Amino acid sequence: MEATNKKAVILLGLMVAIACCANAQTICNMSYSELMACKPAATPPNPPPPTSACCTGLSHANLKCFCQYKNSPILPSVGVNPKLAMQLPSKCQIPNAPTC
């Protein structure tokens, strides 16, 4: 499960990268809107459950692709808690998430 959670951290790091690059339409098979739909669920202090848009995005995302971003220093700088982000795949009940 820890590996699955790391994928979510990567995902949220990519959200920031997308926000910085207005011309980017998708990252790791997730759209900007799907990435941004996940941000509230990984932002303290009282994050809501992930939205259906977030979970749908995660379900078709290339989570292995997100592995390359797992140690991104960007997450905390945009208010995303990596521990909360790492919980998203399990909260969305995403099966067989890859281990980074």
N, C-alpha and C positions, 0 to 999 in steps of 0.2 A: 504494500500500500504506500510506503514511503516513496518509492519510485514514481508511482502514479501522481502523488502530490507534487513531486518535483516538476512534472510535466506542466502542472497548472502554473507554477511559478514562472516557468519559461513562457507560457502563454501570455501571462500578464506583462512580462517584460517586452514581449513583442507588441503588445497593445501600445505601449509607449513609443516604440519605434515607428509604428504606423502613424501615430499622432504627429510625430515629427516629420514624416514624409507624406505630404498631402497627395502625391501621385500614386502611392501604393494602394492597391485595391485589396489584395489578400496577402496573408503571411501564413505559411504552413497550412494552407487550405481553409483559413478562417478569414472572414471579412472583417473590416474595421468595426462595423456595428456589432458583430458577434463578439469580438474581443472586448469592446467597450461594455457590452452587456455583462461581462464577467467581473468587471472591476469592482462594483459595489460589494459583491460577495467576498471580496478579499481585502476590503478596506476597513480597518478598525474605527471605532471601538466596538460597534454592534452591527456586524455585517448581516444583511438579510440572506436568505437562502439564494442560491443561484437561480436566475430566471430560466424560463424555457428556452429563450434565445441563446443564452450562455450554454446551456446543456446541449442544445442542438448543434451549436458551433463546435463544441468540444467533441461531440459524437462523430463528426465527420472530419475533424482536424487530423493532420498528420502529426501526432504527438511525438513521434520520433524526431521529426524536424525541430520541434521545440526544445529537444534535449540540448541542442547547441547553445541555448540561451539560459540554461539552468542556473548559472552563477552570476547572472546579470546584476550589476550594482544599481540598475535603473529602478527596480521595483520600490525599494524604500524611498527613493527620491520623489516618487509620485504618489506616495501614501499607501502603497500596496504592501500588505504584510505577507511575506513569503510563506509563512506557516499556514495562513488562511488560504492562500492561493493553492498550496499543495493539497488542500482538502477538496478542491473543486471536482476532480474526476470521480472521487468516491461519493461525494454528495450528489453528483449527476448520475451515479450508477453506471459509469463507463466501464465496460468489461475489457480485460486484456490490454490495459495500457502498458506501453513498453517501459522497460527499465533503462534509465540512462546510465 
